[in-house]
Amino acid sequence: MKDQKKLKKYFIISCCITIACVLGIMYIFKQQANNEKSMAALLVLFFLGLISTYAAIAFGVVGFQKKSVPVNTNVKREKKELTDEQKAKLDKFLEMVKKERSIPYYKISLSKEDNISIFDSKYGGTPYWDMEMKYPEGLYLLAQINFEKEKFDNDLLPKDGMLQIFIDPNDEGWGLKFDGDYSKQEGWKVVYHKKVDYSVSENNIKKMGIPSNLDIDTYLMPVNGEYKMVFTPDIDYSIYNDNAQDELFDILKESGIIEDIKESFWDNFTSEEYDYLYDKLSSAGNKLLGYPYFVQYDPRNTKEEKEHYDTLLFQSDYCKEIMWGDAGIATFFINKEKLKKRDFSDILYYWDCS
């Protein structure tokens, strides 16, 4: 937070220098001075103005960047232990959060195994495909989930069929539209096969010319190989997204653990208390359903978008096998009622990094 304030200050100073340079250049032109000293001053002001403009842009981009949670810096500091009284207060708050915000989800871990098939739930590799369907040209499999094999105990999820996510490895944003239209499926696609034909072989798939990330450079895709997904049922309570702030304030007030509540939610806690809450409630990680985690901010910019794309379908988090830019996270949102109807045509896809 303090670093961002400094950057904003530098941004203002850089802007002032740029304006001063522009005024100086205008003054010289107005005087119509053609001597050597005037030309030298003109060049100095020009290059100084150019440098200060670039500095203003750099400081502005970083200084005004929106963050959904406080930034952890690498500054070395002595970590203080929480007192029993602090822990008791935080545990009381945590219990209230869990009671109000608990939802089931499936934690996903990745397993490197031999003989992963086209029918397995997995990241990367050769995808399953319906031989009667046209394959989305230029796209590669990011992930697929075989609901019939996994048998999830959750009414929101299908009992059969397969869900697949494809992205374009040759697009610098892996299909993401940075203009803000995150639901336009160009450069990426979500496909749901209602039935899986187990007579299809990997050979059949390859004869169709369907590509695999295993045949291209690893840096072109977020996932660096082929990994089987292992699902573990769990309960999510996240407090790490913008959507939760109003609800969290209500819970904080009701808990009575803090008398003078500050306007910014996280300003009510010390860094040690923040770490304690983070360890208990972080919503980061690879998952199916649950609460989303954002490195920068929630891409659902309006109240209408948050109400429409109200359910996290799938989250892909960075780890040794997956890298979205610089330690980023990708999220795929869907409308809950459409999910119940097995309609995967309207998805909001977004990823960002630090």
Secondary structure, DSSP 4 states (H G I P E B T S, - for coil): -HHHHHHHHHHHHHHHHHHHHHHHHHHHHHHT--SHHHHHHHHHHHHHHHHHHHHHHHHHHHHT---SSPPPP----PPPPPPHHHHHHHHHHHHHHHHHH-EEEEEEEEE--SS--TTS-EESSSPP--TTSPP-TT-EEEEEEEHHHH--S-TTS-SSSEEEEEE-TTSTTTT--TTS-TT--SSEEEEEESS--TT--HHHHHHTT---GGGS-GGGSSB-S-EEEEEEEEEE----SGGGHHHHHHHHHHHTS-SS--SSGGGGS-HHHHHHHHHHH---SSEEES----SS--S--SHHHHHHS-EEEEEEE-SSSB--TTT-EEEEEE-HHHHHTT--S-EEEEEE--
